Amino acid sequence: MATVASVHELPVGGTALVGAGTLRKRRAGTAGGRHLRVHVPGLVSHADQTLFTRFVLDYATARPGRVISILQAGCATIGQELDLAALRAHGVEVEVCMIDDASSVTRAVVARRPELQEAKLAELRSVPLRPRTFDVVQCSMLLGRISHAELVLGRLVDALRPGGLLLLRTPDRDSAAGFLDRVLPWPVRKLAWHSIRPGEPGPHPAVYEPITSARGVQAFLALRGLAVARRQVVSRLAAGRPRLVAVCRLVATLSRSRLSWSHDELRYVIRKPEDRFARVL
């Protein structure tokens, strides 16, 4: 049954990879609105395929003839928010490396998905990453399920070439849905997971360190001298599930609006400056 994803696009304020499987793929996609409400099959929306894809396409278009190197960190939870088929259709050749943590849930996901068989599963704080290697780093739904998330994200940024793009998708610990994911007992989380994602291994750990929030991301970007090109808040889990919406509203009310019920994910397109002293807009 189709669900509804609500996407709000917000104004912007302000050592080789050893053992990682490398896949040759190609090319990028399109469009986007300021406020989208999109009917989607399952958990995948066309809005997912818009923001990240169009920025990578623009990046590749400005660099004709270059093979665009992409690092997908947290490949077990990456969806279709970066549409490699659309990149292929536009003639962009890309080289993709995939890494993730070595938890039992991640291993179970990788074992079930043939396209992930070449992924490198390792301790993300120490997996070899050569600095300034990748044009694009995609980090999707990884930070909320690992410890030392800020350290890991820092290593991913170091692996970006100057001028490269960090595509960040993370659950929001300051949302009602994120709060529930952190505090619900394991059996309840497991029941909810299999209700939303039947047949998928999980749930993943719910760690949610401070960086998995708008304030945490902003502080990290300021410290690193990175610039936000575009930011979105996205509601996916509550869409089409009135009981979950009601629970999230109640939690938000009890928190005196400290927690938001209207979204559960944050998405950013972030640019690494060509010069570390320059601010890239």
C-alpha positions as CSV (number, residue, x, y, z in Angstrom):
1,M,0.0,0.0,0.0
2,A,1.3,3.4,-0.9
3,T,2.4,5.8,1.8
4,V,3.0,9.5,1.8
5,A,6.3,11.3,2.3
6,S,6.3,14.9,3.3
7,V,9.4,16.8,2.3
8,H,10.1,20.4,3.4
9,E,13.0,22.1,1.7
10,L,14.4,24.7,4.0
11,P,16.3,27.9,3.3
12,V,20.0,27.6,4.0
13,G,21.6,29.8,6.6
14,G,24.6,29.9,6.4
15,T,45.6,5.5,2.9
16,A,43.6,3.9,0.1
17,L,40.3,2.3,0.8
18,V,41.7,-1.2,1.3
19,G,39.5,-4.1,0.5
20,A,36.4,-2.1,-0.4
21,G,34.6,-3.5,-3.3
22,T,34.5,-1.1,-6.2
23,L,31.6,-1.1,-8.6
24,R,31.5,0.6,-12.0
25,K,28.2,2.2,-12.5
26,R,27.1,5.5,-14.2
27,R,25.2,8.9,-14.1
28,A,22.2,11.6,-12.4
29,G,18.6,12.9,-12.1
30,T,16.3,15.9,-11.5
31,A,13.9,18.3,-10.0
32,G,12.5,19.3,-6.7
33,G,10.0,21.5,-5.1
34,R,10.0,23.8,-2.1
35,H,7.3,21.7,-0.3
36,L,6.5,18.3,-1.7
37,R,3.9,15.8,-0.7
38,V,4.4,12.7,-2.7
39,H,2.6,9.3,-3.0
40,V,5.2,6.6,-2.9
41,P,5.3,2.8,-3.2
42,G,6.4,1.3,0.1
43,L,9.1,3.4,1.7
44,V,10.6,4.9,-1.5
45,S,9.5,8.3,-2.8
46,H,10.3,10.3,-5.9
47,A,11.3,13.1,-3.6
48,D,14.0,10.8,-2.3
49,Q,15.4,10.7,-5.9
50,T,15.5,14.4,-6.3
51,L,17.7,16.4,-4.0
52,F,20.9,14.3,-3.9
53,T,20.7,13.1,-7.5
54,R,20.4,16.6,-9.0
55,F,23.3,18.0,-7.0
56,V,25.6,15.1,-8.1
57,L,24.4,15.6,-11.7
58,D,25.3,19.3,-11.4
59,Y,28.6,18.5,-9.9
60,A,29.4,16.0,-12.7
61,T,28.2,18.4,-15.4
62,A,30.7,21.0,-14.2
63,R,33.5,18.3,-14.6
64,P,33.1,16.8,-18.0
65,G,35.0,13.6,-18.7
66,R,35.7,12.9,-15.0
67,V,34.8,9.6,-13.5
68,I,32.9,10.6,-10.4
69,S,34.1,8.6,-7.4
70,I,31.4,8.0,-4.8
71,L,31.8,6.5,-1.3
72,Q,28.6,5.1,0.1
73,A,29.0,4.9,3.9
74,G,26.3,3.0,5.7
75,C,25.4,1.1,2.5
76,A,23.0,-1.2,4.4
77,T,20.6,1.7,5.1
78,I,21.1,3.6,1.9
79,G,17.9,3.8,-0.1
80,Q,17.2,5.4,-3.5
81,E,17.8,9.0,-2.5
82,L,20.8,9.0,-4.8
83,D,19.6,7.5,-8.1
84,L,22.5,5.8,-9.8
85,A,20.3,4.7,-12.7
86,A,19.3,8.3,-13.4
87,L,23.0,9.3,-13.3
88,R,23.6,6.5,-15.8
89,A,20.8,7.8,-18.0
90,H,22.5,11.3,-18.1
91,G,25.9,9.9,-19.2
92,V,27.8,10.3,-16.0
93,E,30.3,7.6,-15.3
94,V,30.7,6.9,-11.6
95,E,32.9,4.6,-9.5
96,V,31.3,3.4,-6.2
97,C,32.9,2.1,-3.1
98,M,30.7,0.8,-0.2
99,I,31.5,0.5,3.5
100,D,29.5,-0.1,6.6
101,D,29.9,-1.2,10.2
102,A,30.3,-4.9,11.0
103,S,27.3,-5.4,13.3
104,S,25.2,-8.5,13.1
105,V,22.2,-6.6,11.6
106,T,24.4,-5.0,8.9
107,R,25.9,-8.4,8.0
108,A,22.4,-9.9,7.7
109,V,21.3,-7.0,5.4
110,V,24.3,-7.4,3.2
111,A,23.9,-11.2,3.0
112,R,20.4,-10.7,1.6
113,R,21.2,-8.1,-1.0
114,P,23.4,-9.1,-3.9
115,E,24.2,-5.5,-4.8
116,L,26.0,-5.1,-1.5
117,Q,28.2,-8.2,-1.7
118,E,31.3,-6.1,-2.5
119,A,30.8,-3.8,0.5
120,K,33.6,-3.6,3.1
121,L,32.3,-4.2,6.6
122,A,34.7,-3.0,9.3
123,E,35.2,-0.7,12.3
124,L,34.4,2.7,10.7
125,R,36.8,4.5,13.1
126,S,39.7,2.7,11.6
127,V,38.7,1.5,8.1
128,P,41.4,2.8,5.7
129,L,40.3,5.9,3.8
130,R,42.7,7.9,1.8
131,P,42.2,11.7,2.3
132,R,40.8,13.8,-0.6
133,T,39.9,10.7,-2.7
134,F,36.1,10.9,-3.3
135,D,34.0,13.5,-5.2
136,V,30.9,12.5,-3.3
137,V,30.4,10.9,0.1
138,Q,26.9,9.6,0.8
139,C,26.1,8.9,4.4
140,S,22.5,7.7,4.8
141,M,20.9,6.7,8.1
142,L,24.3,5.6,9.5
143,L,25.0,8.2,12.2
144,G,21.9,7.3,14.3
145,R,23.0,3.6,14.6
146,I,26.7,3.9,15.4
147,S,28.8,5.1,18.3
148,H,31.5,7.7,17.8
149,A,29.4,9.1,15.0
150,E,31.1,12.5,14.9
151,L,34.5,10.9,14.6
152,V,33.3,8.7,11.8
153,L,31.7,11.6,10.0
154,G,34.9,13.6,10.3
155,R,36.8,10.8,8.6
156,L,34.3,10.8,5.8
157,V,34.7,14.5,5.3
158,D,38.5,14.1,5.2
159,A,38.0,11.5,2.4
160,L,36.3,14.2,0.3
161,R,38.1,16.1,-2.4
162,P,38.1,19.9,-2.0
163,G,34.9,21.1,-3.7
164,G,33.3,17.7,-3.2
165,L,29.8,16.9,-1.9
166,L,28.7,15.3,1.4
167,L,25.2,13.9,1.1
168,L,23.9,13.4,4.6
169,R,20.7,11.7,5.6
170,T,20.1,11.1,9.3
171,P,17.3,10.4,11.7
172,D,16.6,13.4,14.0
173,R,17.0,12.7,17.7
174,D,15.0,15.8,18.4
175,S,11.9,14.4,16.7
176,A,9.2,12.5,18.5
177,A,9.9,9.5,16.3
178,G,13.6,9.6,17.2
179,F,12.8,9.9,20.9
180,L,10.5,6.9,20.7
181,D,13.1,4.9,18.8
182,R,15.6,5.6,21.6
183,V,13.4,4.8,24.6
184,L,11.1,2.0,23.5
185,P,12.0,-1.5,24.8
186,W,13.7,-3.8,22.3
187,P,10.6,-6.1,21.7
188,V,8.4,-3.0,20.9
189,R,11.1,-1.6,18.5
190,K,11.4,-5.0,16.8
191,L,7.6,-5.2,16.4
192,A,7.5,-1.7,14.9
193,W,10.4,-2.4,12.6
194,H,8.8,-5.5,11.1
195,S,5.5,-3.7,10.8
196,I,7.1,-0.9,8.7
197,R,9.8,-3.1,7.0
198,P,8.4,-6.6,6.7
199,G,11.1,-9.2,6.0
200,E,14.0,-6.9,6.5
201,P,16.7,-7.7,9.1
202,G,16.6,-5.3,12.0
203,P,16.1,-3.1,13.8
204,H,19.5,-1.5,13.8
205,P,20.8,-0.1,17.2
206,A,19.3,3.2,18.3
207,V,22.3,5.2,19.4
208,Y,21.4,8.7,18.4
209,E,24.4,10.7,19.6
210,P,24.0,14.5,19.7
211,I,25.3,14.9,16.1
212,T,22.0,13.3,14.9
213,S,20.1,16.6,15.3
214,A,20.0,19.9,13.5
215,R,22.0,21.6,16.2
216,G,24.5,18.8,16.2
217,V,25.0,18.8,12.5
218,Q,25.3,22.6,12.5
219,A,27.9,22.6,15.2
220,F,29.9,20.0,13.2
221,L,29.7,21.9,10.0
222,A,30.8,25.2,11.7
223,L,33.8,23.4,13.3
224,R,34.8,21.9,10.0
225,G,34.2,25.0,7.9
226,L,31.7,23.3,5.7
227,A,28.8,24.9,3.9
228,V,25.2,23.7,3.5
229,A,24.0,23.9,-0.1
230,R,20.5,22.6,0.7
231,R,18.6,21.3,3.7
232,Q,15.4,19.3,4.0
233,V,13.3,17.9,6.8
234,V,11.4,14.8,5.9
235,S,8.5,12.9,7.4
236,R,8.5,9.2,6.3
237,L,7.7,6.9,9.2
238,A,4.5,8.6,10.3
239,A,3.2,9.0,6.8
240,G,0.0,6.9,6.2
241,R,0.0,5.6,9.8
242,P,-2.5,7.7,11.8
243,R,-1.8,5.8,15.1
244,L,1.9,6.6,14.9
245,V,1.1,10.2,14.0
246,A,-1.2,10.4,17.1
247,V,1.5,9.0,19.4
248,C,4.1,11.3,18.0
249,R,1.8,14.3,18.5
250,L,1.3,13.2,22.1
251,V,5.0,12.8,22.7
252,A,5.7,16.3,21.2
253,T,3.0,17.8,23.4
254,L,4.3,16.2,26.5
255,S,7.8,17.5,25.6
256,R,6.4,21.0,25.5
257,S,7.3,21.2,21.8
258,R,10.9,20.4,22.5
259,L,10.4,17.4,20.2
260,S,8.9,17.7,16.7
261,W,6.2,15.3,15.5
262,S,6.1,16.7,11.9
263,H,9.3,15.1,10.7
264,D,11.7,12.3,11.5
265,E,14.7,12.8,9.1
266,L,17.1,15.5,8.2
267,R,18.8,15.7,4.8
268,Y,21.7,17.9,3.8
269,V,23.8,18.6,0.7
270,I,27.1,19.9,2.1
271,R,30.0,21.3,0.1
272,K,33.6,21.0,1.1
273,P,35.4,24.3,0.3
274,E,38.0,24.3,-2.4
275,D,40.1,26.3,0.1
276,R,39.8,25.5,3.8
277,F,39.7,29.2,4.5
278,A,36.9,29.9,2.0
279,R,33.2,29.6,2.6
280,V,31.5,27.9,-0.3
281,L,27.8,28.8,-1.1
